[in-house]
Amino acid sequence: MKKITSLIICFSSTVSVFAQPRIWSKQEANNWYRQQGWLVGADFLPSTAINQLEMWQADTYDAATIDREFGWAQSIRMNVMRVYLHDLAWKADADGFKKRMDNFLSVASSHHIKILFTIFDDCWNPDAAIGKQPEPRPGIHNSGWVRSPNKTVHSDSAQWGYLEQYVKDVLSTFKNDKRILMWDLYNEPGNSGYDLATFPLLKKVFEWAWFVRPSQPLTCATWYDNKTLSDYQLQHSDVISFHNYNNAESLEKEILMLQKFGRPIICSEYMARPRDSRFQTHLPVFKKYNVGAINWGLVSGKSNTIYQWDTPIPDGSEPKTWFHDVFRKDGTPYDTNETEFIKKITGKK
């Protein structure tokens, strides 16, 4: 690992303190991972929510649906869910937001599922607003998903004061919560054409997280070929995570490359059926190398992630081959061969 110099961060508008990177040692990370068992799960958004705000706002937080859908995940022996937060939900109602997070964690725990929370995200629509969220656009993948923070905030560091408060408040509140597996600080930094414009905020969210230094590990998944961003993510994560939507050969090659860091490895996004990324082809590779496996999507719903990224079906008809997701909204599997395979490969020997 490269030598890392001290960084200066502001704890408040009036007091500055020194904070050094506080990264787990390889031994700490591997000791933690040995206690987890093989992690298999999904990126989760309840079927009744179009985006992170509809999931977390008080008027549309749907604990009953979450409980029901986590039951389906538990039925196929999934034990982890990756879940996105949103800064505007906290900004509008910090106490209520954290209470809903606590309720969500209780529901997950009742199904023996641990949670990987994701803080920031550079993907999809640039500007979100508190209040009623849009209805899905027929046949369009993630038509209502929103970035966090908004593009106007992302591009203006003068507005990052509340982002610092948000990150530190949430991490401080839940820093010792055993229901939380890990914190993913930034999803796909540099996406949506931001590229290196995201680098300053990426570094800041790590600094803010180090200030709190939660008991759970910190990570930030690599996802595309930008050496500056990827090197920073890999060198500063307690646990290595990555995204791979390509075939099994590509997956195994990437895992072998990441093993050189000597840290636990978790794939926090995979499974896109038309791209030859499937449970039957990929879970055996993950299991072979003891790599955590978190596929995109659990239940088909308002996110429209059964449709491909760039291949809309304007009339909203069901695609012959789903892109993501495992269950229909009534709890029946898209493909029972898949769900039976997941149960078999995750079962006890």
N, C-alpha and C positions, 0 to 999 in steps of 0.2 A: 504494500500500500504506500502511496506517495505521502511524503511529509505534508501535513496540513497546518497552515498558520492560524493564529488566533483570529477570531472575528469579533467585531463590535456590533452589538444589537441594542435596541432601545426597549426597555421593559415598560416604560410609560413615556409620556410626552416630556417629562421633566428629568428623568433619571436614566442615565446610561450605565450599563454594566458590561463587563467582559464575560464572554462565554466561549468556551472551546468546544470543538466537536466532541461529542460523547458517544462514540460508536462502540457497540459491543465487540469484545474480542471474538475471534473465531471459536474459541473454546466455549465462551458463554452462549454463543448462538447455537452451536451444535448440541450443547447440553440441554438447552431449551427445546430444540427440535426433537430430541430423543424422547421427550415426555409427551409429545403430541399425538403419536400414532400417525398412520398415513392419512393425510388430509385430502378429502374429495368433496367437492361441492359446486356451487354455482354463483355467478353474479346475480344478485337478487333485486328485483323491483316488483312490488305486488302488481297483480294483473289489473287492478283498479286505478293505478297511477300512470300518468304519461311521462312523468319526470320526477326528479328529486324533490322539487317543491310540493308537488301534489302528494308525494309520499309523506312528507314531514310536516306540512302545515296542519294546524289544529283542526280546521274544518274538514280536511280530507284524509287525515291519518286514519288508517283502516286496520285496526288491531285484529279484528275478526278474520279478515282475509289473510293477513300475515300468518296468523295462527293456523289457519286451514292449509295454506300453501306450504308452510314449514312442516306440517304433518306429512304431506306428500313427499317432501325431501327426505324426511326421516324414514319413510317407508322404503326408500331405496338406499338407505344407509349413508346418505350424505351427512357430513358432520361439520361443514363450514360454509358460510355465505359471505361473499364480498358485497358491501353495501355503500352507496354513495351518500354523502352528506351534502349540504349546500349552505354557503355563508349567509345568504339572504334569509333563510329560515331562522338562523340564529339571530341575525341582526333585528328581525321583526319581533322576536319573542324568545330571548335567550333562555329564560327559565323554563318556559313551556317546551321549547325545543329539547332541552336536556331531560326533562321529565318524559317526553316521548321516546327519546333514546333509551332511557332506563326501562320503560315499559317494553320497548322493542327487544332489548337484551333479555328481559325476563321471559318473553314469549320464546325467543330463540333457545334459551337455556332449558326451557321445559321440554324442548324437542332434542336436547343434547347436541345443539348446534352452536359453535363459536362464530364470532363475527370479526371480519376484517373490514374496518371502516376506511373509506377513501375520502380525503379532505378536499383537494382541489381537482379540477378536470378541465382540459383544454378542448373537449370534443363537442361537436354539433352546434346548436344555435347560440349566437354570441351574446344575446341580451335576455335576461330573465326578469320577471317582476313578481312581487308578492301579490297574491290574490288568485282569482279563478284562472286556471291554466287552460290552454287551448285544447280542443278536441283533436284526436288523431286525424292525420290526413290519410285517406284510404290508400293502402298498399305501399306506404313509404316508411322505410326503416327509421326508427327513432325520430319521427317527425317533430316531436315536442321536447326532446332532451335538450338540456341547457348547460352551458359552461359555468364553471364556478372558479373564480369570480367572473362577472360580466366583462366583456371586452373593454368597456370604458374604464373599469377599475384595473384590470390586468395591465393596461397600457399607461397607467398614471400612478406612479409610486407614491405620490402625495396622498392617495386615498388608501394606502395599505395599512394605516393605523388601526382601522377596525378589523382588518384581516388578522393582524397580529393578536388583537384581543380575542377574536374568535378562536383561533388555533390554540392559544394558551388556555383559554377558559375551558374549551372542550377537553383538551388533553389533561388539564389539571383535575377536572371533575372525575374523569374515568381512568386516571393513570394507574390505578391499582385494581381495576375491575377484572376479575378472572374470567368473566364471560367474553371478554374481548381477546381475540387471538393476536391481533397485530394492527398497526396503523399503516395504511398506504397513503403517503403524504401528497402525492400528485399523480393523477392519472394521465398518461400519455402527454407529458410536457412537450411542447413544440408542435402539437397537432393544430389543425385548422389554419395552417400557414404561418403560425407564430414563429416556429423554428427557434432561433437563439434569442428572440425577444422574450421568451419565457425564462431564460436562464437566471436573471436577477430574482424573480419571484420563487423559482425552484430553490435557490440557495437560501432565501429568507425563510421559507417554510421549514427547512431543515434546522436553521438556527433557532427558530421559535420552538420547535419540538425538542431540540437539545436543551434549551433553557428549562423546560418542564422535565425532561427525561423520564417518560412514563416507564413503568415496569415491563410493558409489552414491547416487542421489537418494532423498529421502524423500517419501512421499505419504500421503494419507488421503482415500479416495473419498467424495464427497458422495452422498447417496442419498435424502434426504427433506427436506421443507420445514420445517426448524428453523433459523431465521436465525442464532441464536447459534452453534450447532455448525457449520453450513455456512460461515459467514463465517470462523470460526477455521480450519477445514480448508483453505479456499481461499487464505487469506492466509499460511499457514505451510507449505504444501507446495512443494517444489522443482519438482515436476511435477504438473499438475492431473490428478486421476482422478475418475471418477464411475461410477454404476450407472444403467442405464436398461433396463427391461423392457417398454417401451411401443413403439408403432408407429414407423415410419421418420420420419414427420412430426415426432413428438415428439423423436426422437433428433436430427434435424437442427436443430431449434429450440434444444435444449440445447447442442449443440456451438457454434452461433453465439453463444450467450450466454457460454459459457466462453472463447471466443476473446479476449474483452476483457481477460483477464488477461495475454495476451502470452506464455504459457508452453506447452510441449508438453502435449498432452491424450491421455489413455489411458482408454478405457472398460474397467473391470476386471470388470464383470458385465453381460451382456445375453443374449438368446436364450431366449425362452419361447414356443414355437410357438403355443399357443392364444391368446396375447396379441398376435399379429401381430408378434412379434419373431423374425425368422428370418435365416438366413445370406444368402439370396438378396435380401432386402429391405434388410438393414442393412450388409453388408460394402461394397456400392458407396458408401454414405454415408460410412463410415469412410475408405475409400480416397480419396474426393473431397477430404476435409479433412485427410488424413494423420493420422488419429486411430488410435491403437492399439486393437485389438479383442480382448477376452478374454471368451469366452462361458462360461456356467456349464456345466461338466460335459464330460468326455471319454468315459468308458466307463461304461455302465450296471452298477451293482453294489450293494453293501450300503447305499449312501446312499439308494437308492430315489428318486433325483431325476428319474426318468422320470415320476413322479406329480406332479400339481399341488400347490402349497402347501396349499390349503384344500379339496381335492377328493380325499379318500382313496378307494381301491378296496379294501375290507376283505378280499376274497378273494385279493388279490394278483395278479389277472390283469393282463395287459399292456394299458395304455391304447391306444386306437386311434391317438391322436396323443401322442407323447412330449412331456413338458414340457421337459426338458433332455436333455443327453448326445448323443454322436455315434456311438459304436460299441457293439455288443453285446460280451459277455464273450469271445466267440470271435474278435473282431476284424473281423467283418463290419459294414458301416455300417448304421445304422438306415434311412438313405435315401441310396442311391448318387448320386442327383441332387445332394444337398447336398455330399457329399464331392468329387464331380467339380467342382462349382462353386467350392468352397474352393480346390482345386488350381489351377483356371484363374485365379481372380482374384488368387491370391498368386504365380503364376508370373512368371518374368522376361519383360519385354517383348521 
